[in-house]
Every structure is written in structure tokens, then in C-alpha cells.
């Protein structure tokens, strides 16, 4: 265990001047008391979802291990723990394991990777995960299967001692298949932890994948969440990452469109306060013609919170008729909050439509005055404006029950510590802290 911690600290020193990784500093969370979990630290988790009307098939990792038996459904879907899948279906796992993390041979990205990690090397955090992962979740969806229920991945940390987790998820979606995945990272106590999680998603021709990442950890925990997605011809990805709580969260996403007609919709929302930190890095590669990508990331930083957005869209010389749009918008609530944003386009083809931009600012004083002139308190007026700012991302969630629940959580989070105030006009539709649910106050965000 000590060797893993030392490797992690050494990586930080090696990458301190690298543009992609220089803001990633986990040293405060890489304490010497972290221990790797054993199978004895896990248990079969009985999960009671607090999202009303959300019907999902659930797979749980508890302290890095999956205790659920591997399932083979009548339509050919295989799902369960990666460790067990490797034992029962070694050829199937081996076929796709690592297929999405292989470095793409492009003049730009290869050069960037070599400068970051040394010539011929891959992401060193990924290398550590590949060598030391304990378990993970495995899903195989055959061709032509439309999964009716969303799949809910639960990464649960519940331990009486600090843990370092290395988990690995592998998802294959066959030709013409469709699936929605809700990936939840939760901690259920105040013990510190460090999680280095890797998820690979391979979407074959014509597949549709919806991937929702929900992160709500304690302030003593750090999460490095790496997602690698490969899209084949005419495949589509809709990805949304919602970061509500956590000491230090790093969302590292690499998306490669390896065929014509692919589409990527990648969005994010981060709400942080105190001394929390959230980093979002997203790399999207257009290597074939007629592909489309759209990125929208929004964040609200309060107190002394820090955020980083680093977006990189690469359009190769053969990727004609590409459309790529990238936007990052931020609101700073105090003069101590900090955000570093770098949207970046790298284009080697003239026949494209591309744009990028970022904004950093505070609440619109004129809009705030307008709402207050209607008899609304200052605090409620600010909350309404902040919620309207977040709503553009929330409305992109295609699962109604999940969208409504996250809307409630965002409203609570905007008040701090997920607690709602009794005099607030934005009462959530679900009870909080034993109180009865308040009356619903509908907001027409188009009027704000």
C-alpha cells in the first residue's frame, strides 16, 4: 500500500508543469493511514433508492468489491462484478478490456501525451489502476437490445477506517443497442478516502449510450473519475456529470469517435463551496467525417472553492463536415473563489463548424433588482437566479424521475449543506430532515 501512495505522490511531482494535470493535487488526501480494502470490507449492499419513481437495475460496489452474483438475462445481457466476469467469461472480458484506453495515434494527441507522461507512456494514474484494481462492474449488451430500465452503478464507501480504492468498470454496448447508465459515487460516513476509478464504454455501430455521473462525497474524500469512451460508426453518447459535494473531484473524460456519423453530447454541472475543488478535463477526438459534438459545463463556486475546466477538441485532417461546440460558464460568489478555464480547439480541416468560449462572472445585478422589486427577499432572489443558471444542464437529463430529483438536490445545495430553508420560495418536492415537503413554486426560467 505504501508503494501505491508513493507512486501517486511521484506522479504529482512529475506532472506539476503539465497543462492537463498541473491543477491535480491529491497530496492532502494521500495520507499514510489509507489502506487497500479486502473482500472482508465489502458486503452485499441492500440499496433503498431515495429517488421516487426511479426504477433501475442496480449493481453495487461496496468498498471496492461487488458481492452480487453475475447475471445472464434472457436477452443475452451479462452484468455483475468484473472479477467474477473475468473468471466466467475470460475471452469476452479480454476482448474489450483496455480497448478504450489505448492511445490514439494522432500527431497532436500523441505529442501531448508524450510531453505529459514520457514517450510511449499512457496516463500513469490509469496504469496504477490497471495494475492494482480490486474489482469493478461489467456489463455486456448484445446487438439490437434496447435496455428498458436504466442501469444504476453504485460506488459506495462505508468503512470505519480510511480507504484507497482502485476500481474498474467495463461496458460493451452492441450494434444498434441502447442503454442508460446512472453512475453514483457516495460516501456514508466522514472517514477519509481516495478513489481512483476507471470506466471504459465501448459503443458499437449505431449504439446509443446515456451516461449520468452523480458525485456526492464527504469533504474528506478525493475522487479521480476517469471515463474512456469509444464510439463506432453512427453511435451516440449523452453524458452528464453532476458534482455536488466532495473534497477534491477530478472528472477526466476521453471520447473518441471512430466512425462517420457519431454524436457526442457532454455536459457538466458543479456546485462547490468551503475549500472544495472540482476539476473537469474532457478530450473529444473527431477523426472521421460528419461527426457532431457539443459540450456545456457550468459551475458555481462559493467561499474559497476552486474549479478547473480544461476542454480539448481535436479535429483531424480527415474529419470533414465536423460540427464541434464547447462552452464553459462560471459564477463566483466571493472574491476568494477561483476558477481556471481553458476551452481549446485544435483543427486540421477547413470544412468544419466549430466554436468555443468561456465566461466568469457574478450574478446579474439588474436581474436581481428586478426580482427583488416584486417583493422577493434577497436570498431567495439569488437562489432563483442561481437555479435558473443550473437549469440549462438539468433539463438535458432524459430520465424524468432523475431530472426531478436532481433539480431538488440542486435547490437544496444552493442553500448550503443540502438543507432547505423554511422561508424559501423554492421548496423541494421531497421531505428534508424529517420535515414535510413544502409547496411547489414553479419557475419559468425563460423569464429570468
Secondary structure, 3 states (H helix, E strand, C coil): CHHHHHHHHHHHHHCCCCCCCCCCCCCCCCCCCCEECCHHHCCCCCCCCCCCCCCEEEEEEECCECCCCCEECCCCCEEEEHHHHHHHCHHHHHHHCCCCCCCCCCHHHHHHHHHHHCCCCCCHHHHHHHHHCCECEEEEECCCCECCCEEEEEEEECCCCCEEEEEEEEEEECCCCEEEEEEEEEECCCCCEEEEEEEEEEECCCCEEEEEEEEECCCCEEEEEEEEEEECCCCEEEEEEEEEECCEEEEEEEEEECCCCCEEEEEEEEEECCCCEEEEEEEEEECCCCCEEEEEEEEEECCCCEEEEEEEEEECCCCCCEEEEEEEEEEECCCCCEEEEEEEEEECCCCEEEEEEEEEECCCHHHHHHHHCCCCCHHHHHHHHHHHHHHHHHCCCCCHHHHHHHHHHHHHHCCCCCCCCCCCCCCCCCCCCCCCCCCCCCCCHHHC
